[in-house]
Amino acid sequence: MGSKDERKKKPVVEIARSDYQLTKAEMEEEIVIDASPEELLRAVVRDVDVKLVDPKKKR
């Protein structure tokens, strides 16, 4: 198990800016979430830091 600081560190979640429009291919892409309901619940209620990104720019 990691140190106390490692466990308290918030993950960074990157989300697209609100003015970003999906392409047709992105809208039709199938989404699969490989997690149990319990894992999804933990992910949804966890504190995170949010970073806005422009999906059109290369990383």
mmJSON file of the N, C-alpha and C atoms, coordinates in Angstrom:
{"data_MODEL":{"atom_site":{
"group_PDB":["ATOM","ATOM","ATOM","ATOM","ATOM","ATOM","ATOM","ATOM","ATOM","ATOM","ATOM","ATOM","ATOM","ATOM","ATOM","ATOM","ATOM","ATOM","ATOM","ATOM","ATOM","ATOM","ATOM","ATOM","ATOM","ATOM","ATOM","ATOM","ATOM","ATOM","ATOM","ATOM","ATOM","ATOM","ATOM","ATOM","ATOM","ATOM","ATOM","ATOM","ATOM","ATOM","ATOM","ATOM","ATOM","ATOM","ATOM","ATOM","ATOM","ATOM","ATOM","ATOM","ATOM","ATOM","ATOM","ATOM","ATOM","ATOM","ATOM","ATOM","ATOM","ATOM","ATOM","ATOM","ATOM","ATOM","ATOM","ATOM","ATOM","ATOM","ATOM","ATOM","ATOM","ATOM","ATOM","ATOM","ATOM","ATOM","ATOM","ATOM","ATOM","ATOM","ATOM","ATOM","ATOM","ATOM","ATOM","ATOM","ATOM","ATOM","ATOM","ATOM","ATOM","ATOM","ATOM","ATOM","ATOM","ATOM","ATOM","ATOM","ATOM","ATOM","ATOM","ATOM","ATOM","ATOM","ATOM","ATOM","ATOM","ATOM","ATOM","ATOM","ATOM","ATOM","ATOM","ATOM","ATOM","ATOM","ATOM","ATOM","ATOM","ATOM","ATOM","ATOM","ATOM","ATOM","ATOM","ATOM","ATOM","ATOM","ATOM","ATOM","ATOM","ATOM","ATOM","ATOM","ATOM","ATOM","ATOM","ATOM","ATOM","ATOM","ATOM","ATOM","ATOM","ATOM","ATOM","ATOM","ATOM","ATOM","ATOM","ATOM","ATOM","ATOM","ATOM","ATOM","ATOM","ATOM","ATOM","ATOM","ATOM","ATOM","ATOM","ATOM","ATOM","ATOM","ATOM","ATOM","ATOM","ATOM","ATOM","ATOM","ATOM","ATOM","ATOM","ATOM","ATOM"],
"id":[1,2,3,4,5,6,7,8,9,10,11,12,13,14,15,16,17,18,19,20,21,22,23,24,25,26,27,28,29,30,31,32,33,34,35,36,37,38,39,40,41,42,43,44,45,46,47,48,49,50,51,52,53,54,55,56,57,58,59,60,61,62,63,64,65,66,67,68,69,70,71,72,73,74,75,76,77,78,79,80,81,82,83,84,85,86,87,88,89,90,91,92,93,94,95,96,97,98,99,100,101,102,103,104,105,106,107,108,109,110,111,112,113,114,115,116,117,118,119,120,121,122,123,124,125,126,127,128,129,130,131,132,133,134,135,136,137,138,139,140,141,142,143,144,145,146,147,148,149,150,151,152,153,154,155,156,157,158,159,160,161,162,163,164,165,166,167,168,169,170,171,172,173,174,175,176,177],
"type_symbol":["N","C","C","N","C","C","N","C","C","N","C","C","N","C","C","N","C","C","N","C","C","N","C","C","N","C","C","N","C","C","N","C","C","N","C","C","N","C","C","N","C","C","N","C","C","N","C","C","N","C","C","N","C","C","N","C","C","N","C","C","N","C","C","N","C","C","N","C","C","N","C","C","N","C","C","N","C","C","N","C","C","N","C","C","N","C","C","N","C","C","N","C","C","N","C","C","N","C","C","N","C","C","N","C","C","N","C","C","N","C","C","N","C","C","N","C","C","N","C","C","N","C","C","N","C","C","N","C","C","N","C","C","N","C","C","N","C","C","N","C","C","N","C","C","N","C","C","N","C","C","N","C","C","N","C","C","N","C","C","N","C","C","N","C","C","N","C","C","N","C","C","N","C","C","N","C","C"],
"label_atom_id":["N","CA","C","N","CA","C","N","CA","C","N","CA","C","N","CA","C","N","CA","C","N","CA","C","N","CA","C","N","CA","C","N","CA","C","N","CA","C","N","CA","C","N","CA","C","N","CA","C","N","CA","C","N","CA","C","N","CA","C","N","CA","C","N","CA","C","N","CA","C","N","CA","C","N","CA","C","N","CA","C","N","CA","C","N","CA","C","N","CA","C","N","CA","C","N","CA","C","N","CA","C","N","CA","C","N","CA","C","N","CA","C","N","CA","C","N","CA","C","N","CA","C","N","CA","C","N","CA","C","N","CA","C","N","CA","C","N","CA","C","N","CA","C","N","CA","C","N","CA","C","N","CA","C","N","CA","C","N","CA","C","N","CA","C","N","CA","C","N","CA","C","N","CA","C","N","CA","C","N","CA","C","N","CA","C","N","CA","C","N","CA","C","N","CA","C","N","CA","C","N","CA","C","N","CA","C"],
"label_alt_id":[null,null,null,null,null,null,null,null,null,null,null,null,null,null,null,null,null,null,null,null,null,null,null,null,null,null,null,null,null,null,null,null,null,null,null,null,null,null,null,null,null,null,null,null,null,null,null,null,null,null,null,null,null,null,null,null,null,null,null,null,null,null,null,null,null,null,null,null,null,null,null,null,null,null,null,null,null,null,null,null,null,null,null,null,null,null,null,null,null,null,null,null,null,null,null,null,null,null,null,null,null,null,null,null,null,null,null,null,null,null,null,null,null,null,null,null,null,null,null,null,null,null,null,null,null,null,null,null,null,null,null,null,null,null,null,null,null,null,null,null,null,null,null,null,null,null,null,null,null,null,null,null,null,null,null,null,null,null,null,null,null,null,null,null,null,null,null,null,null,null,null,null,null,null,null,null,null],
"label_comp_id":["MET","MET","MET","GLY","GLY","GLY","SER","SER","SER","LYS","LYS","LYS","ASP","ASP","ASP","GLU","GLU","GLU","ARG","ARG","ARG","LYS","LYS","LYS","LYS","LYS","LYS","LYS","LYS","LYS","PRO","PRO","PRO","VAL","VAL","VAL","VAL","VAL","VAL","GLU","GLU","GLU","ILE","ILE","ILE","ALA","ALA","ALA","ARG","ARG","ARG","SER","SER","SER","ASP","ASP","ASP","TYR","TYR","TYR","GLN","GLN","GLN","LEU","LEU","LEU","THR","THR","THR","LYS","LYS","LYS","ALA","ALA","ALA","GLU","GLU","GLU","MET","MET","MET","GLU","GLU","GLU","GLU","GLU","GLU","GLU","GLU","GLU","ILE","ILE","ILE","VAL","VAL","VAL","ILE","ILE","ILE","ASP","ASP","ASP","ALA","ALA","ALA","SER","SER","SER","PRO","PRO","PRO","GLU","GLU","GLU","GLU","GLU","GLU","LEU","LEU","LEU","LEU","LEU","LEU","ARG","ARG","ARG","ALA","ALA","ALA","VAL","VAL","VAL","VAL","VAL","VAL","ARG","ARG","ARG","ASP","ASP","ASP","VAL","VAL","VAL","ASP","ASP","ASP","VAL","VAL","VAL","LYS","LYS","LYS","LEU","LEU","LEU","VAL","VAL","VAL","ASP","ASP","ASP","PRO","PRO","PRO","LYS","LYS","LYS","LYS","LYS","LYS","LYS","LYS","LYS","ARG","ARG","ARG"],
"label_asym_id":["A","A","A","A","A","A","A","A","A","A","A","A","A","A","A","A","A","A","A","A","A","A","A","A","A","A","A","A","A","A","A","A","A","A","A","A","A","A","A","A","A","A","A","A","A","A","A","A","A","A","A","A","A","A","A","A","A","A","A","A","A","A","A","A","A","A","A","A","A","A","A","A","A","A","A","A","A","A","A","A","A","A","A","A","A","A","A","A","A","A","A","A","A","A","A","A","A","A","A","A","A","A","A","A","A","A","A","A","A","A","A","A","A","A","A","A","A","A","A","A","A","A","A","A","A","A","A","A","A","A","A","A","A","A","A","A","A","A","A","A","A","A","A","A","A","A","A","A","A","A","A","A","A","A","A","A","A","A","A","A","A","A","A","A","A","A","A","A","A","A","A","A","A","A","A","A","A"],
"label_entity_id":["1","1","1","1","1","1","1","1","1","1","1","1","1","1","1","1","1","1","1","1","1","1","1","1","1","1","1","1","1","1","1","1","1","1","1","1","1","1","1","1","1","1","1","1","1","1","1","1","1","1","1","1","1","1","1","1","1","1","1","1","1","1","1","1","1","1","1","1","1","1","1","1","1","1","1","1","1","1","1","1","1","1","1","1","1","1","1","1","1","1","1","1","1","1","1","1","1","1","1","1","1","1","1","1","1","1","1","1","1","1","1","1","1","1","1","1","1","1","1","1","1","1","1","1","1","1","1","1","1","1","1","1","1","1","1","1","1","1","1","1","1","1","1","1","1","1","1","1","1","1","1","1","1","1","1","1","1","1","1","1","1","1","1","1","1","1","1","1","1","1","1","1","1","1","1","1","1"],
"label_seq_id":[1,1,1,2,2,2,3,3,3,4,4,4,5,5,5,6,6,6,7,7,7,8,8,8,9,9,9,10,10,10,11,11,11,12,12,12,13,13,13,14,14,14,15,15,15,16,16,16,17,17,17,18,18,18,19,19,19,20,20,20,21,21,21,22,22,22,23,23,23,24,24,24,25,25,25,26,26,26,27,27,27,28,28,28,29,29,29,30,30,30,31,31,31,32,32,32,33,33,33,34,34,34,35,35,35,36,36,36,37,37,37,38,38,38,39,39,39,40,40,40,41,41,41,42,42,42,43,43,43,44,44,44,45,45,45,46,46,46,47,47,47,48,48,48,49,49,49,50,50,50,51,51,51,52,52,52,53,53,53,54,54,54,55,55,55,56,56,56,57,57,57,58,58,58,59,59,59],
"pdbx_PDB_ins_code":[null,null,null,null,null,null,null,null,null,null,null,null,null,null,null,null,null,null,null,null,null,null,null,null,null,null,null,null,null,null,null,null,null,null,null,null,null,null,null,null,null,null,null,null,null,null,null,null,null,null,null,null,null,null,null,null,null,null,null,null,null,null,null,null,null,null,null,null,null,null,null,null,null,null,null,null,null,null,null,null,null,null,null,null,null,null,null,null,null,null,null,null,null,null,null,null,null,null,null,null,null,null,null,null,null,null,null,null,null,null,null,null,null,null,null,null,null,null,null,null,null,null,null,null,null,null,null,null,null,null,null,null,null,null,null,null,null,null,null,null,null,null,null,null,null,null,null,null,null,null,null,null,null,null,null,null,null,null,null,null,null,null,null,null,null,null,null,null,null,null,null,null,null,null,null,null,null],
"Cartn_x":[0.834,0.0,0.883,0.473,1.261,1.257,2.09,2.138,0.837,0.661,-0.561,-0.708,0.408,0.365,-0.061,0.418,0.058,-1.427,-1.998,-3.412,-4.293,-3.823,-4.623,-4.498,-3.505,-3.308,-4.482,-5.06,-6.216,-5.762,-6.459,-6.142,-6.606,-5.954,-6.336,-7.217,-8.398,-9.328,-9.352,-9.054,-9.057,-10.419,-11.032,-12.314,-12.219,-13.015,-13.017,-13.69,-13.192,-13.798,-15.272,-16.086,-17.527,-17.91,-17.022,-17.344,-16.878,-16.32,-15.85,-17.035,-17.049,-18.098,-17.499,-18.15,-17.693,-17.803,-16.894,-17.003,-18.052,-18.489,-19.48,-18.923,-17.648,-17.02,-16.999,-16.718,-16.698,-18.093,-19.112,-20.48,-20.938,-20.453,-20.877,-20.005,-18.909,-17.983,-18.647,-18.453,-19.019,-18.228,-18.939,-18.301,-18.462,-17.346,-17.364,-16.694,-17.365,-16.798,-16.585,-15.32,-14.968,-14.744,-15.836,-15.761,-17.034,-16.893,-18.068,-18.859,-20.107,-20.882,-20.2,-19.552,-18.865,-17.678,-16.924,-15.789,-16.272,-17.374,-17.944,-18.38,-19.011,-19.448,-18.247,-17.178,-15.982,-15.398,-15.391,-14.843,-15.701,-17.007,-17.924,-17.876,-17.72,-17.76,-16.375,-15.322,-13.958,-13.659,-12.926,-12.473,-11.376,-11.456,-10.458,-10.12,-8.988,-8.65,-9.035,-9.684,-10.178,-9.268,-8.924,-8.108,-8.875,-9.129,-9.806,-8.787,-9.134,-8.22,-8.945,-8.163,-8.693,-8.357,-9.341,-9.085,-8.495,-8.652,-8.146,-6.629,-6.038,-4.587,-3.893,-2.744,-1.93,-1.252,-1.071,-0.381,1.058],
"Cartn_y":[-1.17,0.0,1.239,2.324,3.533,4.354,5.373,6.255,7.048,7.718,8.494,9.596,10.267,11.342,10.813,9.637,9.055,8.743,8.284,7.939,9.178,10.295,11.511,12.343,12.086,12.87,12.643,13.75,13.663,13.377,12.499,12.299,13.503,13.718,14.807,14.228,14.817,14.38,15.455,15.067,16.011,15.955,17.129,17.196,18.222,18.005,18.916,20.223,21.296,22.604,22.557,23.408,23.369,23.75,24.446,24.843,23.814,22.693,21.653,20.876,20.684,19.891,18.575,17.491,16.168,15.995,15.171,14.816,13.722,13.459,12.399,11.057,10.806,9.544,9.416,10.522,10.475,10.208,10.776,10.558,9.122,8.492,7.13,6.056,6.47,5.525,4.8,3.489,2.691,2.941,3.059,3.294,2.04,1.561,0.389,0.753,0.485,0.731,-0.626,-0.99,-2.29,-2.14,-2.049,-1.883,-2.405,-2.799,-3.263,-2.048,-2.25,-1.129,-0.48,-1.275,-0.738,0.137,-0.301,0.495,1.809,1.761,2.973,3.945,3.442,4.282,4.981,4.24,4.842,5.921,5.693,6.668,7.924,7.756,8.89,9.801,9.251,10.068,10.51,10.156,10.519,11.976,12.662,14.024,13.989,14.908,14.995,16.451,16.68,17.984,17.946,19.015,19.058,19.95,19.449,20.205,20.286,21.509,21.692,21.558,20.803,20.591,20.863,21.146,21.317,20.035,19.158,17.874,18.011,19.162,19.351,19.522,19.921,20.128,18.817,18.622,17.42,17.562,16.448,16.45,16.099],
"Cartn_z":[0.0,0.0,0.0,-0.668,-0.79,0.482,0.482,1.635,1.733,2.871,3.093,2.05,1.691,0.699,-0.667,-1.062,-2.359,-2.421,-1.339,-1.318,-1.331,-0.754,-0.705,-1.973,-2.798,-4.015,-4.966,-5.437,-6.329,-7.754,-8.464,-9.876,-10.689,-11.839,-12.728,-13.827,-14.005,-15.04,-16.116,-17.356,-18.469,-19.159,-19.308,-20.006,-21.125,-22.165,-23.308,-22.921,-23.518,-23.291,-23.706,-23.113,-23.363,-24.792,-25.503,-26.874,-27.914,-27.459,-28.381,-28.949,-30.269,-30.902,-31.382,-31.001,-31.406,-32.916,-33.472,-34.879,-35.008,-36.225,-36.452,-35.973,-36.262,-35.849,-34.327,-33.627,-32.167,-31.603,-32.223,-31.746,-31.977,-33.042,-33.368,-32.727,-32.106,-31.49,-30.325,-30.272,-29.185,-27.91,-26.801,-25.514,-24.665,-24.111,-23.248,-21.935,-20.828,-19.511,-18.856,-18.696,-18.132,-16.625,-15.886,-14.439,-13.802,-12.551,-11.808,-11.318,-10.935,-10.39,-9.177,-8.344,-7.166,-7.58,-8.602,-9.097,-9.705,-10.436,-11.009,-9.917,-8.877,-7.771,-7.13,-6.843,-6.242,-7.146,-8.451,-9.394,-9.463,-9.392,-9.527,-8.305,-7.12,-5.905,-5.422,-6.122,-5.731,-6.082,-5.21,-5.487,-6.54,-7.497,-8.563,-8.844,-9.502,-10.053,-11.518,-12.01,-13.384,-14.221,-15.421,-16.362,-17.68,-18.155,-19.436,-20.558,-21.588,-22.712,-24.021,-25.047,-26.404,-27.161,-27.41,-28.057,-29.47,-30.089,-31.438,-31.463,-30.339,-30.267,-29.981,-30.612,-30.353,-29.009,-28.332,-27.038,-27.216],
"occupancy":[1.0,1.0,1.0,1.0,1.0,1.0,1.0,1.0,1.0,1.0,1.0,1.0,1.0,1.0,1.0,1.0,1.0,1.0,1.0,1.0,1.0,1.0,1.0,1.0,1.0,1.0,1.0,1.0,1.0,1.0,1.0,1.0,1.0,1.0,1.0,1.0,1.0,1.0,1.0,1.0,1.0,1.0,1.0,1.0,1.0,1.0,1.0,1.0,1.0,1.0,1.0,1.0,1.0,1.0,1.0,1.0,1.0,1.0,1.0,1.0,1.0,1.0,1.0,1.0,1.0,1.0,1.0,1.0,1.0,1.0,1.0,1.0,1.0,1.0,1.0,1.0,1.0,1.0,1.0,1.0,1.0,1.0,1.0,1.0,1.0,1.0,1.0,1.0,1.0,1.0,1.0,1.0,1.0,1.0,1.0,1.0,1.0,1.0,1.0,1.0,1.0,1.0,1.0,1.0,1.0,1.0,1.0,1.0,1.0,1.0,1.0,1.0,1.0,1.0,1.0,1.0,1.0,1.0,1.0,1.0,1.0,1.0,1.0,1.0,1.0,1.0,1.0,1.0,1.0,1.0,1.0,1.0,1.0,1.0,1.0,1.0,1.0,1.0,1.0,1.0,1.0,1.0,1.0,1.0,1.0,1.0,1.0,1.0,1.0,1.0,1.0,1.0,1.0,1.0,1.0,1.0,1.0,1.0,1.0,1.0,1.0,1.0,1.0,1.0,1.0,1.0,1.0,1.0,1.0,1.0,1.0,1.0,1.0,1.0,1.0,1.0,1.0],
"B_iso_or_equiv":[0.0,0.0,0.0,0.0,0.0,0.0,0.0,0.0,0.0,0.0,0.0,0.0,0.0,0.0,0.0,0.0,0.0,0.0,0.0,0.0,0.0,0.0,0.0,0.0,0.0,0.0,0.0,0.0,0.0,0.0,0.0,0.0,0.0,0.0,0.0,0.0,0.0,0.0,0.0,0.0,0.0,0.0,0.0,0.0,0.0,0.0,0.0,0.0,0.0,0.0,0.0,0.0,0.0,0.0,0.0,0.0,0.0,0.0,0.0,0.0,0.0,0.0,0.0,0.0,0.0,0.0,0.0,0.0,0.0,0.0,0.0,0.0,0.0,0.0,0.0,0.0,0.0,0.0,0.0,0.0,0.0,0.0,0.0,0.0,0.0,0.0,0.0,0.0,0.0,0.0,0.0,0.0,0.0,0.0,0.0,0.0,0.0,0.0,0.0,0.0,0.0,0.0,0.0,0.0,0.0,0.0,0.0,0.0,0.0,0.0,0.0,0.0,0.0,0.0,0.0,0.0,0.0,0.0,0.0,0.0,0.0,0.0,0.0,0.0,0.0,0.0,0.0,0.0,0.0,0.0,0.0,0.0,0.0,0.0,0.0,0.0,0.0,0.0,0.0,0.0,0.0,0.0,0.0,0.0,0.0,0.0,0.0,0.0,0.0,0.0,0.0,0.0,0.0,0.0,0.0,0.0,0.0,0.0,0.0,0.0,0.0,0.0,0.0,0.0,0.0,0.0,0.0,0.0,0.0,0.0,0.0,0.0,0.0,0.0,0.0,0.0,0.0],
"pdbx_formal_charge":[null,null,null,null,null,null,null,null,null,null,null,null,null,null,null,null,null,null,null,null,null,null,null,null,null,null,null,null,null,null,null,null,null,null,null,null,null,null,null,null,null,null,null,null,null,null,null,null,null,null,null,null,null,null,null,null,null,null,null,null,null,null,null,null,null,null,null,null,null,null,null,null,null,null,null,null,null,null,null,null,null,null,null,null,null,null,null,null,null,null,null,null,null,null,null,null,null,null,null,null,null,null,null,null,null,null,null,null,null,null,null,null,null,null,null,null,null,null,null,null,null,null,null,null,null,null,null,null,null,null,null,null,null,null,null,null,null,null,null,null,null,null,null,null,null,null,null,null,null,null,null,null,null,null,null,null,null,null,null,null,null,null,null,null,null,null,null,null,null,null,null,null,null,null,null,null,null],
"auth_seq_id":[1,1,1,2,2,2,3,3,3,4,4,4,5,5,5,6,6,6,7,7,7,8,8,8,9,9,9,10,10,10,11,11,11,12,12,12,13,13,13,14,14,14,15,15,15,16,16,16,17,17,17,18,18,18,19,19,19,20,20,20,21,21,21,22,22,22,23,23,23,24,24,24,25,25,25,26,26,26,27,27,27,28,28,28,29,29,29,30,30,30,31,31,31,32,32,32,33,33,33,34,34,34,35,35,35,36,36,36,37,37,37,38,38,38,39,39,39,40,40,40,41,41,41,42,42,42,43,43,43,44,44,44,45,45,45,46,46,46,47,47,47,48,48,48,49,49,49,50,50,50,51,51,51,52,52,52,53,53,53,54,54,54,55,55,55,56,56,56,57,57,57,58,58,58,59,59,59],
"auth_comp_id":["MET","MET","MET","GLY","GLY","GLY","SER","SER","SER","LYS","LYS","LYS","ASP","ASP","ASP","GLU","GLU","GLU","ARG","ARG","ARG","LYS","LYS","LYS","LYS","LYS","LYS","LYS","LYS","LYS","PRO","PRO","PRO","VAL","VAL","VAL","VAL","VAL","VAL","GLU","GLU","GLU","ILE","ILE","ILE","ALA","ALA","ALA","ARG","ARG","ARG","SER","SER","SER","ASP","ASP","ASP","TYR","TYR","TYR","GLN","GLN","GLN","LEU","LEU","LEU","THR","THR","THR","LYS","LYS","LYS","ALA","ALA","ALA","GLU","GLU","GLU","MET","MET","MET","GLU","GLU","GLU","GLU","GLU","GLU","GLU","GLU","GLU","ILE","ILE","ILE","VAL","VAL","VAL","ILE","ILE","ILE","ASP","ASP","ASP","ALA","ALA","ALA","SER","SER","SER","PRO","PRO","PRO","GLU","GLU","GLU","GLU","GLU","GLU","LEU","LEU","LEU","LEU","LEU","LEU","ARG","ARG","ARG","ALA","ALA","ALA","VAL","VAL","VAL","VAL","VAL","VAL","ARG","ARG","ARG","ASP","ASP","ASP","VAL","VAL","VAL","ASP","ASP","ASP","VAL","VAL","VAL","LYS","LYS","LYS","LEU","LEU","LEU","VAL","VAL","VAL","ASP","ASP","ASP","PRO","PRO","PRO","LYS","LYS","LYS","LYS","LYS","LYS","LYS","LYS","LYS","ARG","ARG","ARG"],
"auth_asym_id":["A","A","A","A","A","A","A","A","A","A","A","A","A","A","A","A","A","A","A","A","A","A","A","A","A","A","A","A","A","A","A","A","A","A","A","A","A","A","A","A","A","A","A","A","A","A","A","A","A","A","A","A","A","A","A","A","A","A","A","A","A","A","A","A","A","A","A","A","A","A","A","A","A","A","A","A","A","A","A","A","A","A","A","A","A","A","A","A","A","A","A","A","A","A","A","A","A","A","A","A","A","A","A","A","A","A","A","A","A","A","A","A","A","A","A","A","A","A","A","A","A","A","A","A","A","A","A","A","A","A","A","A","A","A","A","A","A","A","A","A","A","A","A","A","A","A","A","A","A","A","A","A","A","A","A","A","A","A","A","A","A","A","A","A","A","A","A","A","A","A","A","A","A","A","A","A","A"],
"auth_atom_id":["N","CA","C","N","CA","C","N","CA","C","N","CA","C","N","CA","C","N","CA","C","N","CA","C","N","CA","C","N","CA","C","N","CA","C","N","CA","C","N","CA","C","N","CA","C","N","CA","C","N","CA","C","N","CA","C","N","CA","C","N","CA","C","N","CA","C","N","CA","C","N","CA","C","N","CA","C","N","CA","C","N","CA","C","N","CA","C","N","CA","C","N","CA","C","N","CA","C","N","CA","C","N","CA","C","N","CA","C","N","CA","C","N","CA","C","N","CA","C","N","CA","C","N","CA","C","N","CA","C","N","CA","C","N","CA","C","N","CA","C","N","CA","C","N","CA","C","N","CA","C","N","CA","C","N","CA","C","N","CA","C","N","CA","C","N","CA","C","N","CA","C","N","CA","C","N","CA","C","N","CA","C","N","CA","C","N","CA","C","N","CA","C","N","CA","C","N","CA","C","N","CA","C","N","CA","C"],
"pdbx_PDB_model_num":[1,1,1,1,1,1,1,1,1,1,1,1,1,1,1,1,1,1,1,1,1,1,1,1,1,1,1,1,1,1,1,1,1,1,1,1,1,1,1,1,1,1,1,1,1,1,1,1,1,1,1,1,1,1,1,1,1,1,1,1,1,1,1,1,1,1,1,1,1,1,1,1,1,1,1,1,1,1,1,1,1,1,1,1,1,1,1,1,1,1,1,1,1,1,1,1,1,1,1,1,1,1,1,1,1,1,1,1,1,1,1,1,1,1,1,1,1,1,1,1,1,1,1,1,1,1,1,1,1,1,1,1,1,1,1,1,1,1,1,1,1,1,1,1,1,1,1,1,1,1,1,1,1,1,1,1,1,1,1,1,1,1,1,1,1,1,1,1,1,1,1,1,1,1,1,1,1]
}}}
